[in-house]
Every structure is written in structure tokens, then in C-alpha cells.
């Protein structure tokens, strides 16, 4: 992201490929990452850049799920959220209380292991983490800053959004076979995060753009937006979602 200036991004909202999830194996292997440690090393480079471009007081929100997988004949958990927190703390970012996104579409009876016989069954992963980091202390504003006031949310919104467990139905997009590869999250997730942690006129970054959900919502909420996506196969989807003028790595001002 060398074309993005230091300290120019107010908010990062993103959902990266989840290490040790089979659907992402080919992508990670193409980048030379063949195990959990290597896959996170790939993501680390992105978090390094995000920390560089964040403004003082800027916030980064990362939606990531943990993974379960059998490796060398042994079933285990790969705690992706913990590994991301560890690296972001090393970058000097402060970890804020995170959100647990409980996905109602997960099957309640999808248990692994021995079923009704103890002791070899496993707990079902039915939550993903939305990790929240801040660069330095809280942002400072002039009294009665007009863009901050224009970005106010309601008490009802605050009470729901700032609770730790979110019940938001997951999204399955019709992308002609690409929905699993894109792994899009529902629009409600970036909409809440952008309203919670940015003001109108701020610039929002998504370094794993996918189908463009974050950028679409950011532009609709009067924010500027920058996004990156490696998968050239998603370009037609992005053009349809955002319009051709908002694709090809251009910094896009929000409509006025």
C-alpha cells in the first residue's frame, strides 16, 4: 500500500482470508505460506501497513474466525484471533474490547467428535471475532466539530452496537460460484463499524476488498474509501457493486 500516505486513514474495516480454512489454502500457498505460522506471516505484512497509514487515534476493525482442523492426525483449534492480537500489540496498537459475531445461520447440531458419548466431542465454533485496535489515544476534535456532530448515532443504536455479542445473519451472495471464495460479510457489519468509529469525510480502508461491501457502505455513509483486492476474478463483481469509476485501486472520494 505504498501509494497510501502515512497517517491518512481514519478507519480500517476488513475481513481477511482465515488461516487454516481449506477454502483459502490455494491462495496462501501461492504466496509461499504452507502452514499456520506462514499464513499469519502473510497477514502480518498487511497489518504492518495498516498501522503505518492509520492516523493518531485511528481504529482498525478486523473480522476473523478461528479454525479447527486435523493436522498430522490430530484435531486442534487454530486461534486466529489471538495470533492477530499478538502481532497488532507488537506494532504498538492498543487492543480494545472486541465483538463476538454470533452467526445464526450456523447449524446448531453440527457437533464434532463422538456425538453423545463423552469425552471426545468438541465445542462448535459459532462465533467470529471482530477485533478492534486503536493507534494511540482517542482522537481529538474541536468543540462542536460539525462533521462529528453530523455523524451522531442514536441511543438505541449505541445500546445495540456497543454490546459485545452481535446477532447478525450471515450473507450468501449469488456470484456464480465465487461466493465461497469471496466470503463476503453482511452489509450490516461494516455499516455499524463505520458509524461507530468514523465521521463523515473520513477515509476508510479495506485491504481485503473482496466483493466491495466495505467500500460500498463507506461511500454511502459519506466517507472516502480505499480498497485492495488481489483476485482479478472479482473485478467484474466490484465494477457492478461500485461502478467502474471506483475500481482499479483509485482513491475514491465519497459523493457530495
C-alpha positions as CSV (number, residue, x, y, z in Angstrom):
1,X,0.0,0.0,0.0
2,X,2.9,2.3,-0.8
3,X,0.5,4.7,-2.6
4,X,-1.3,5.4,0.7
5,X,0.3,8.2,2.8
6,X,1.4,7.7,6.4
7,X,-1.3,8.8,8.8
8,X,-4.1,9.3,6.2
9,X,-6.6,6.6,7.2
10,X,-9.2,7.1,10.0
11,X,-10.6,3.6,10.0
12,X,-9.7,0.1,8.7
13,X,-12.7,-2.3,8.3
14,X,-11.8,-5.7,6.8
15,X,-12.2,-9.4,6.9
16,X,-9.0,-11.3,5.7
17,X,-8.7,-14.8,4.5
18,X,-8.8,-17.0,7.6
19,X,-5.6,-19.1,8.1
20,X,-6.1,-22.9,8.2
21,X,-9.5,-22.7,6.5
22,X,-9.4,-25.0,3.5
23,X,-11.0,-22.6,1.0
24,X,-8.0,-20.3,1.4
25,X,-5.3,-22.9,1.1
26,X,-4.6,-22.3,-2.6
27,X,-4.3,-18.6,-2.1
28,X,-1.9,-18.8,0.8
29,X,0.2,-21.5,-0.9
30,X,0.5,-19.2,-4.0
31,X,2.2,-16.7,-1.6
32,X,4.5,-19.3,-0.2
33,X,2.6,-19.9,3.0
34,X,2.1,-23.6,3.7
35,X,1.3,-23.7,7.5
36,X,-0.5,-21.6,10.1
37,X,2.6,-19.7,11.0
38,X,3.4,-18.9,7.4
39,X,-0.2,-17.8,6.7
40,X,-0.2,-15.4,9.5
41,X,3.2,-14.0,8.3
42,X,1.4,-13.1,5.1
43,X,-1.3,-11.3,7.0
44,X,1.2,-9.6,9.3
45,X,2.6,-7.6,6.4
46,X,-0.9,-6.1,5.8
47,X,-1.3,-5.2,9.5
48,X,2.1,-3.5,9.4
49,X,0.9,-1.3,6.5
50,X,-2.5,-0.6,8.2
51,X,-0.7,0.6,11.3
52,X,1.5,2.8,9.2
53,X,-1.4,4.5,7.4
54,X,-3.7,5.0,10.4
55,X,-4.0,8.5,11.8
56,X,-3.3,9.1,15.5
57,X,-6.5,7.8,17.2
58,X,-7.4,5.8,14.2
59,X,-9.2,2.5,14.6
60,X,-8.7,-0.9,12.9
61,X,-11.6,-3.5,12.9
62,X,-10.7,-7.0,11.8
63,X,-13.4,-9.6,11.4
64,X,-11.7,-13.0,11.7
65,X,-12.8,-16.5,12.7
66,X,-10.8,-19.2,14.4
67,X,-10.2,-22.5,12.6
68,X,-10.4,-26.2,13.6
69,X,-8.5,-28.8,11.5
70,X,-6.9,-32.1,11.7
71,X,-3.1,-31.9,11.2
72,X,-0.8,-34.9,11.4
73,X,-3.8,-37.0,12.6
74,X,-4.6,-34.7,15.5
75,X,-7.7,-32.4,15.6
76,X,-7.0,-28.9,17.1
77,X,-8.0,-25.3,17.2
78,X,-6.1,-22.6,15.5
79,X,-6.9,-19.4,17.4
80,X,-6.5,-16.9,14.6
81,X,-7.9,-14.0,16.6
82,X,-5.3,-14.5,19.4
83,X,-2.5,-14.5,16.8
84,X,-3.7,-11.3,15.2
85,X,-4.0,-9.6,18.6
86,X,-0.4,-10.6,19.4
87,X,1.0,-9.1,16.3
88,X,-1.0,-5.9,16.4
89,X,0.1,-5.4,20.0
90,X,3.7,-5.8,18.8
91,X,3.0,-3.0,16.4
92,X,2.1,-0.7,19.3
93,X,-1.6,-0.7,18.6
94,X,-3.9,-0.9,21.7
95,X,-6.4,-3.7,21.8
96,X,-9.9,-2.5,22.7
97,X,-12.8,-4.7,23.8
98,X,-13.8,-6.9,20.8
99,X,-17.1,-8.0,19.4
100,X,-18.3,-11.6,19.1
101,X,-20.4,-12.0,16.0
102,X,-22.7,-14.9,16.5
103,X,-23.8,-16.2,13.1
104,X,-27.4,-17.5,13.3
105,X,-27.1,-19.5,10.1
106,X,-24.6,-21.9,11.6
107,X,-26.3,-25.3,12.2
108,X,-26.9,-25.8,16.0
109,X,-26.4,-29.6,15.7
110,X,-23.1,-29.6,13.8
111,X,-21.1,-31.2,16.5
112,X,-17.7,-32.9,16.0
113,X,-16.3,-35.9,17.7
114,X,-18.2,-38.6,19.5
115,X,-21.7,-37.2,19.5
116,X,-23.4,-38.1,22.7
117,X,-20.6,-40.1,24.2
118,X,-18.0,-38.3,26.4
119,X,-15.3,-37.3,26.5
120,X,-14.1,-36.8,22.8
121,X,-16.6,-34.3,21.3
122,X,-15.7,-30.7,20.5
123,X,-17.4,-27.4,21.1
124,X,-18.9,-25.9,17.9
125,X,-17.4,-22.6,16.6
126,X,-20.5,-20.5,16.1
127,X,-18.9,-17.0,16.7
128,X,-16.4,-15.0,14.8
129,X,-14.3,-12.2,16.3
130,X,-14.4,-8.5,15.3
131,X,-11.2,-7.3,16.8
132,X,-10.8,-3.6,17.5
133,X,-7.5,-1.8,17.7
134,X,-6.6,1.9,18.2
135,X,-3.4,3.7,17.3
136,X,-2.5,5.9,20.3
137,X,-5.1,7.6,22.4
138,X,-8.6,8.8,21.4
139,X,-9.0,11.2,18.5
140,X,-9.2,14.9,19.4
141,X,-11.8,17.2,18.0
142,X,-12.6,20.9,18.2
143,X,-15.7,21.6,20.3
144,X,-18.9,21.1,18.3
145,X,-17.0,19.8,15.3
146,X,-19.7,19.8,12.6
147,X,-18.6,16.5,10.9
148,X,-18.6,14.7,14.3
149,X,-22.0,16.1,15.2
150,X,-23.4,15.1,11.7
151,X,-22.1,11.5,12.4
152,X,-24.0,11.1,15.7
153,X,-25.8,7.8,16.3
154,X,-28.9,7.3,18.5
155,X,-29.1,5.8,22.0
156,X,-30.9,2.8,20.6
157,X,-28.1,2.3,18.0
158,X,-25.4,2.7,20.7
159,X,-27.0,0.3,23.1
160,X,-27.1,-2.5,20.4
161,X,-23.8,-1.7,18.6
162,X,-21.6,-1.3,21.7
163,X,-22.7,-4.6,23.3
164,X,-20.2,-7.4,22.9
165,X,-22.4,-10.0,21.2
166,X,-23.9,-9.2,17.8
167,X,-26.6,-11.4,16.2
168,X,-26.3,-10.5,12.5
169,X,-27.4,-13.0,9.9
170,X,-24.6,-14.0,7.5
171,X,-24.7,-13.3,3.8
172,X,-24.6,-15.7,0.9
173,X,-24.1,-13.8,-2.3
174,X,-25.0,-15.1,-5.8
175,X,-21.7,-14.7,-7.5
176,X,-21.8,-17.6,-9.9
177,X,-19.7,-20.0,-7.9
178,X,-17.4,-17.3,-6.3
179,X,-19.4,-16.8,-3.1
180,X,-17.2,-19.1,-1.1
181,X,-14.0,-17.6,-2.5
182,X,-15.2,-14.0,-1.7
183,X,-16.5,-14.9,1.8
184,X,-18.5,-11.6,1.9
185,X,-19.8,-10.4,5.2
186,X,-23.2,-8.8,5.5
187,X,-23.6,-5.1,4.9
188,X,-24.8,-4.5,8.5
189,X,-21.3,-5.4,9.9
190,X,-19.3,-2.6,8.1
191,X,-22.3,-0.2,8.4
192,X,-22.2,-0.5,12.2
193,X,-18.4,-0.3,12.4
194,X,-18.1,2.7,10.1
195,X,-20.8,4.6,12.0
196,X,-19.2,3.7,15.4
197,X,-15.6,4.5,14.6
198,X,-15.5,7.2,11.9
199,X,-17.0,10.6,11.0
200,X,-18.3,11.9,7.7
201,X,-15.5,12.8,5.4
202,X,-13.0,10.3,7.0
203,X,-11.2,7.8,4.8
204,X,-12.0,4.1,5.3
205,X,-9.6,1.4,4.1
206,X,-10.3,-2.3,3.3
207,X,-7.1,-4.1,2.4
208,X,-9.0,-7.3,1.6
209,X,-11.8,-5.8,-0.5
210,X,-13.4,-8.9,-1.8
211,X,-16.8,-8.0,-3.3
212,X,-16.5,-4.4,-2.2
213,X,-19.0,-4.4,0.7
214,X,-17.0,-2.1,3.0
215,X,-16.3,0.4,0.2
216,X,-19.9,0.4,-0.9
217,X,-21.1,1.2,2.7
218,X,-18.4,3.7,3.3
219,X,-19.3,5.7,0.2
220,X,-23.0,5.5,1.0
221,X,-22.3,6.9,4.5
222,X,-20.4,10.0,3.2
223,X,-16.9,8.6,3.9
224,X,-14.0,8.3,1.4
225,X,-12.8,4.8,0.7
226,X,-9.7,2.9,-0.5
227,X,-9.7,-0.8,-1.1
228,X,-7.3,-3.5,-2.4
229,X,-8.1,-6.9,-3.9
230,X,-5.7,-9.5,-5.3
231,X,-8.3,-11.7,-7.0
232,X,-8.7,-10.3,-10.6
233,X,-11.7,-12.6,-11.0
234,X,-13.6,-10.3,-8.6
235,X,-13.1,-7.2,-10.8
236,X,-16.5,-7.6,-12.6
237,X,-18.2,-8.0,-9.3
238,X,-16.6,-4.9,-7.9
239,X,-17.5,-2.9,-11.0
240,X,-21.1,-3.9,-10.6
241,X,-21.1,-3.2,-6.9
242,X,-19.2,0.1,-7.0
243,X,-19.2,1.3,-10.6
244,X,-16.2,1.2,-12.9
245,X,-15.0,4.6,-11.8
246,X,-14.4,3.3,-8.3
247,X,-12.3,0.3,-9.3
248,X,-8.6,-0.2,-10.2
249,X,-7.1,1.0,-7.0
250,X,-8.1,4.6,-7.2
251,X,-8.7,6.7,-4.1
252,X,-12.4,7.4,-4.3
253,X,-14.0,10.5,-2.7
254,X,-17.5,10.0,-1.3
255,X,-20.3,11.6,-3.3
256,X,-21.3,15.0,-2.0
